[in-house]
Amino acid sequence: MSKVLVTGSAGFIGGYVVEELLRRGHEVVGLDNFSKYGPVTHSYDGDPGYRFVEGDARDTGLVTELAADCDHFIAGAAMIGGISYFHAYAYDLLATNERIMAASCDAAIAARRDGRLSKVTYMSSSMVFESTTSWPSKEGDERLVPPPLSSYGFQKLAVEYYARAAWEQYKLPFTIVRPFNCVGVGEGRALGEAEVLSGNVKLAMSHVVPDLVQKIVKGQDPLHILGEGNQVRHYTYGGDLAAGIVTAMEHPAALNEDFNLSTAESTTVLELAEVIWRKIKGPRVPFRYVSDDPFEYDVQKRVPDVTKAREVLGFEATTSLDEMLDEVVPWVTQAVHDGRL
C-alpha cells in the first residue's frame, strides 16, 4: 500500500479521509496546525500506520520534507466553514488559502522531482459552480460559467488552476475532487472572534446541519432559517466522500481528471429543517419557522452531475439523509449538552 500525506488531517473531511486511508491499509502522515477547532483527538490517533505532525501547511519546507517521503499527497488544508464563515472571514479565506495552495504546489513539485511523490489529489469545492444558471453541474462547467462571486468560491476555483498549471509546466500529476455539502460528526465550534447569531442562538460557524440541530436542541421555536428555505443542496455523508476521495487518489483512470463527489439526492433547506425537527421534537410538535435575511452568497441551487464519478471511478454516495441524521443528531445533541456547541 501507499504512504499518503494528508494536510488538514484534523479537519472535518480530513478526519474521514484519514480513517478511510487507514481502513484500506495505507500508511498515513497527517499535518494540521489545529487552527480551526483547536486540538482534537480521533479514534485512530494510536494506529501504528498513522503519524501526526503538528505544523502549518504554509510551511513549504515542512510540507516538502513530508511529501518527499510519500507516494501520494491529498492537499486538504484550507480555511473553510459554512455560509456565515464566507462572510465573516472573506479576506482571510482568500489570502490564507492562496498561501496554503502555493506552498502545497511548491512542495509537491519539489517532492515529485527529488522524492517519491507520484500525484497530488486536490480538494476543491462545489462552490466553483456558484454562478451557474443551469443544472446539474458537470465537470468542465466551472470553466464555462461566470467565476464565483464569493472569495471562497473564487479561491477554490483557483485551486483547480494551480493543479492544472503545475501539470502544464512541471508535469506534476493531479486529480481534482469536489465534495458537495459534507454531513457527519466531528465538527465543533470554530475558533475566532466573530459572532454570528441566528435568532437567539450563536452559530457554530460550521454548516447547516449542525447549526439546525443545535438551534432545535437549544429550544429555538420558531426555528430561524436563512431566506425562504428553498435552497437546494446535496447532503453527502463524510464517510462516502472520503471513500470517493481515496478512490480518486488510487484509481489509474483518475490521473489528471476532476470529479464531482456527491449524493444524487436533492433536498431543500426547509425539507432538511423539518426532518431534523421531527427527529428531535417528534411528530406531535408543530414545525414552526421564520425566515431570516439570507447571506449575500447563499447560493440558491447546487446540483451536481455525478455520472463521471460513477462511470470512471465506480463511486456512488449511498448513505441516505435519514441515516446521516441518525448519526449526526445524537452527536450534536451531546455536544450541546457538553457545552462544546
Order of alpha helices (4+ residues) and beta strands (2+ residues): beta-alpha-beta-beta-alpha-beta-alpha-alpha-beta-alpha-beta-beta-beta-beta-alpha-beta-beta-beta-alpha-beta-beta-alpha-beta-alpha
